[in-house]
Amino acid sequence: MITHLSGNVYELSPSSVVIDCNGVGYFATISLQTYTALQNQSKVHLYIQEIVREDAYLLYGFSTKAERELFNLLISVNGLGPVSAIMMLSSMSSSEIASAISNGNNLALQKIKGIGAKTAQRIILDLRDKIIHLDYSDSLEKVSGNKTKIEALNALEVLGISKKISEKLMDKILDSNPDIDLEDLIKQTLKNL
């Protein structure tokens, strides 16, 4: 099963990307969130959700793990397929969708093309309890453009340090020194905890 792809962007459109991985091109459907994160980048890393059907072998690509997790939660709702989930992720940020679900705001979800009142209610009913345990803060979208910051956040999270706490400290460090390397960023963040 394919879980991620790293390579060069061969083709990019608002709804899809072809990534060249050592001479093999992989086509993946993407959301507008991911498209924005991939613009002006030649080398990329995408988190992949693979869906195999009788008539198709499909790859869906995401710039963050959080976006992929939300996609998987959305397609777990009865009657909501991958196309509708991508439409949702293209219409609203991950944090806006999570907020709408956790607050029971079905009107916000109904503004998305293809999501009616019954589907919005079903999404809220099925995912409200699941979404609370996951972090879809806006910081996840902001982080996607800074590879050093992403790696540092992941390293600190492995050490048991909250992503929210370490990110605030990292933002201050990166504001004063935007070209800092990974090791120094981690060290300075740990010193300021």
Legacy VTK file of the C-alpha trace (Angstrom):
# vtk DataFile Version 3.0
C-alpha trace
ASCII
DATASET POLYDATA
POINTS 193 float
0.000 0.000 0.000
1.311 3.457 -0.923
1.359 5.817 2.083
3.514 8.647 0.757
5.347 9.821 -2.350
8.427 12.003 -2.633
9.666 13.305 -5.948
9.525 16.034 -8.532
6.338 17.731 -9.647
5.823 16.702 -13.281
2.347 18.203 -13.743
0.232 20.286 -11.359
-3.358 21.473 -11.628
-5.816 22.670 -8.968
-7.306 19.169 -8.778
-4.399 16.816 -9.479
-0.652 16.319 -9.468
1.716 13.953 -11.230
4.816 13.222 -9.170
7.872 11.753 -10.861
9.452 9.255 -8.459
12.650 7.937 -10.073
11.176 7.885 -13.564
7.708 6.614 -12.603
4.860 9.137 -12.691
2.128 8.828 -10.055
-1.160 10.643 -10.639
-2.943 11.776 -7.476
-6.134 13.753 -6.978
-5.573 16.678 -4.604
-7.562 19.385 -2.829
-7.066 23.118 -3.284
-5.341 23.178 0.137
-2.680 20.804 -1.168
-2.478 22.597 -4.525
-1.681 25.848 -2.710
1.010 24.109 -0.645
2.610 22.572 -3.771
2.712 25.710 -5.917
6.201 26.936 -6.842
7.814 23.764 -5.493
9.749 21.353 -7.660
10.417 18.625 -5.052
7.467 17.563 -2.913
6.388 15.047 -0.305
2.737 13.956 -0.347
0.821 11.784 2.078
-1.218 9.335 0.021
-4.522 7.572 0.529
-4.885 4.664 -1.840
-8.367 3.487 -2.840
-8.759 0.331 -4.903
-12.081 -0.400 -6.596
-13.109 -3.010 -9.126
-12.822 -0.531 -11.974
-10.103 1.842 -10.731
-6.933 2.244 -8.706
-6.989 5.756 -7.217
-4.469 7.845 -5.310
-5.403 10.915 -3.275
-2.572 13.210 -2.192
-2.340 15.536 0.819
0.282 18.026 1.955
-0.274 17.177 5.646
-1.119 14.061 7.634
-3.967 15.974 9.274
-5.619 16.596 5.912
-5.320 12.893 5.048
-6.806 11.919 8.434
-9.742 14.257 7.874
-10.242 12.842 4.354
-10.376 9.309 5.805
-12.880 10.389 8.455
-15.057 12.047 5.828
-15.135 9.020 3.517
-16.065 6.818 6.490
-19.448 8.585 6.567
-22.091 6.514 4.777
-22.920 8.090 1.418
-19.892 10.418 1.307
-17.335 9.351 -1.278
-13.809 10.494 -2.066
-14.948 13.086 -4.633
-17.236 14.767 -2.089
-14.509 14.637 0.570
-12.019 16.322 -1.793
-14.692 18.920 -2.629
-15.091 19.639 1.081
-11.326 19.937 1.599
-11.150 22.280 -1.403
-13.996 24.472 -0.162
-12.945 24.875 3.478
-9.731 24.513 5.468
-9.302 21.435 7.660
-9.778 23.546 10.770
-13.008 25.104 9.403
-14.439 21.675 8.615
-13.437 20.327 12.037
-14.936 23.387 13.729
-18.201 23.068 11.787
-18.461 19.376 12.725
-17.586 19.796 16.400
-19.946 22.786 16.760
-22.786 21.067 14.878
-22.862 23.820 12.242
-24.615 22.000 9.414
-25.319 25.298 7.581
-21.576 25.815 7.046
-21.260 22.298 5.614
-24.304 22.789 3.367
-22.553 25.684 1.612
-20.222 23.115 0.033
-21.312 21.943 -3.415
-22.935 18.506 -3.225
-23.536 18.545 0.536
-27.218 18.754 1.404
-28.974 19.023 4.753
-29.192 15.270 5.352
-25.559 14.651 4.421
-24.380 17.543 6.619
-26.357 16.159 9.570
-24.974 12.662 8.962
-21.385 14.016 8.852
-21.891 15.835 12.153
-23.587 12.862 13.805
-20.932 10.352 12.670
-17.808 12.461 13.201
-18.495 14.812 16.112
-17.015 12.459 18.720
-14.091 11.410 16.485
-13.039 14.924 15.460
-12.649 16.184 19.033
-9.637 13.908 19.618
-7.724 15.206 16.610
-5.930 18.535 16.136
-6.878 20.398 12.957
-5.654 23.807 14.015
-4.809 26.370 11.367
-1.172 25.831 12.252
-1.201 22.607 10.247
-1.838 24.501 7.047
0.723 27.176 7.909
3.371 24.567 8.697
3.162 22.876 5.304
5.430 25.408 3.601
8.339 25.144 6.070
10.021 21.732 5.909
12.474 22.464 8.752
9.630 23.501 11.028
7.607 20.395 10.126
10.517 18.088 10.897
11.264 19.904 14.166
7.616 19.738 15.266
7.491 16.019 14.478
10.730 15.386 16.379
9.482 17.237 19.462
6.127 15.471 19.267
7.967 12.131 19.378
9.614 13.397 22.578
6.159 13.991 24.036
6.047 17.779 23.682
2.732 19.277 22.577
2.694 20.542 18.994
0.802 23.695 20.005
3.352 24.662 22.674
6.430 23.933 20.579
5.006 25.675 17.511
4.485 28.975 19.338
8.108 28.902 20.480
9.328 27.930 17.005
7.437 30.795 15.394
9.292 33.282 17.628
12.640 31.647 16.845
11.936 31.537 13.091
10.826 35.185 13.067
14.232 36.251 14.373
16.231 33.638 12.421
14.337 32.292 9.359
17.365 30.385 7.988
18.031 28.360 11.145
18.893 24.689 10.617
16.859 21.794 12.031
19.181 20.864 14.889
19.485 24.448 16.190
15.733 24.989 15.899
15.051 21.925 18.062
17.727 22.896 20.594
16.493 26.491 20.928
12.882 25.345 21.258
13.833 22.896 24.027
15.777 25.628 25.851
12.730 27.916 25.817
10.232 25.338 27.131
LINES 1 194
193 0 1 2 3 4 5 6 7 8 9 10 11 12 13 14 15 16 17 18 19 20 21 22 23 24 25 26 27 28 29 30 31 32 33 34 35 36 37 38 39 40 41 42 43 44 45 46 47 48 49 50 51 52 53 54 55 56 57 58 59 60 61 62 63 64 65 66 67 68 69 70 71 72 73 74 75 76 77 78 79 80 81 82 83 84 85 86 87 88 89 90 91 92 93 94 95 96 97 98 99 100 101 102 103 104 105 106 107 108 109 110 111 112 113 114 115 116 117 118 119 120 121 122 123 124 125 126 127 128 129 130 131 132 133 134 135 136 137 138 139 140 141 142 143 144 145 146 147 148 149 150 151 152 153 154 155 156 157 158 159 160 161 162 163 164 165 166 167 168 169 170 171 172 173 174 175 176 177 178 179 180 181 182 183 184 185 186 187 188 189 190 191 192
